[in-house]
Amino acid sequence: MDEETARELLDKLASGKINECLIEKSDFLTFRKYLVERPDFKHFRGVAQHGGNVIYYYMEEPRS
């Protein structure tokens, strides 16, 4: 996964264009690098799946 793809997925989640995003284990570190840079970082929720994949959601209320 490249920077442009990661940022595009994050923007789509935040805008509501997509409800969830599956990130493969091999792309996790790259995706997370751009996720933590965002000012709305705490609005994203990642749910780990068996095998190391993560499904991300965007929440209206930030997590604590």
N, C-alpha and C positions, 0 to 999 in steps of 0.2 A: 504494500500500500504506500502511495506517495502522499506528500503533504496536501496537494490539491484535493485528492479523493477524501482524505480524512476531514479536511475543513468543510468540504461539500456535504458529507454525511452529517457532521455536527450541525451545520446550518439548517439542513432539511429537518433534522429532529427538533431543533429549537423553534422553527417556524411552523411545525405541525404538518409539513408536507408528507412526512413518513411518521408512523407511530413507534416503530422500533427498528433497531439496526443490529444485525448479527456481525460480530467481529471475530474472525478466526484467531486461534491461538497464535499463529505466526505473525499476525498483524497487530496484536494487542499493544506492544510497547510503542510502536509508531503512532497508533491511534491515540493512546493515552498521552503521549507527549504533547499533542495539540489540544487535547481535551483539557488538561490542567492549566493551559495558558489562557483559557477563556474566562471572562469575568463572571459568566453564569455557570461556572463549573459545578456548583453545588445543586444545580437543577437536574443534572444528569444522574441517572441511576443505572448501575451495571449489575446484571444478574448473571453470576457464573453458571456455566453449563458443564455437564460431564464431558471431560476431554479437553478442557481448557478454553473453550469458546465463551464469549460473553455477549449477552443481549443488552443493549442500552436503550433506555427510555428517557424522555424528557418530562419532568414534573413541573407543574405550575408553582408549587411551593418548594423552596430549596430545602434540602435535607440539613439536619443539624450537625 
